[in-house]
Amino acid sequence: MIWQFDLIILGLLIVAAVLSLRSTDLLSATMIFGVYSFLMCLLWAEMAAVDVAFTEAAVGAGASTMFLVSTVYNTTRKSSD
């Protein structure tokens, strides 16, 4: 394993997690969550857990993100602010 690559991914994971929690727009929070899932996929692949990385890419970065984006687009605002 390349520890420098692991450290870079870990730093980006922390940044993505904080940005996702601090975001006020639901769509941007959803997209940042998708980036977080993709970074987790890279981290699993780096740790030689290819089956877990593939599942994370398919379910976490793929299906969950698309379901969340479609949910955000199908919701309406109750107030006009």
N, C-alpha and C positions, 0 to 999 in steps of 0.2 A: 504494500500500500504506500502511496505517496502522501506523506503527512502534510505537505504544503497544500496539496489539492483538498484534503479533508478540512484543513483549517479555513481555506477560502470558502468552501461550501458551507461550513458551520457559520461563518460570519454572514454570508448571504441569507442563510436560514433565519438567523436572528433578526436581520434587517427586514426580511419579508414578513416574519411573524409580527413584529412591532408595527410595521406599516399597515398590515391587514387589520390589526386591532385598533389602530388610531384613525383609520379612514372613516369618513362620514358618509361617503357615497357607497351605496350597496354594490353597484356594478364594479367599481374599482376594487373594493374589498374582495369581491368574488374572484376577480382576475388575479389579484395578488395571492389569494389562496391557491389558485391554480399554479402559479409560479412556485409557491412553497411546496406543493405536492411534487412538482417536477424536480425541484432541488432535493427533496427526500429520495426521489427515484435515483438521482445521480449518486447520492450518498450510499444507498443500498448497493448499487452496482459497484461502487468503489470498494465496499467491504466484502465483495465476492458473494453477495446474496442475490444472484441474478433472478431467481424465481420471485423473490419478494419485490425486487426492483420492477420487474415486468408487471406484477399485480398492481403496484403503486402507480405506475404509468397508466395502466388501463383504467383502473377504478378511480384513483385519487386525482390524477391530472386530467383524465379524459372524461369519464362519465359523471363524476361528482361536479366538476366544473360546469359541464354543459347543463346538468339539471339545475344548478344554482343560477346560472345565467338565464335560463328559460323561466325560472321562478321569478327572478327580478323583473324580467320583461312583462310578465303576466300579472304583476301586482299594480295597483293604482294607489295614488296618494289620497289621503283623506283631507289634507289641507293644501292650500295653494302657495304656501311659503316655501 
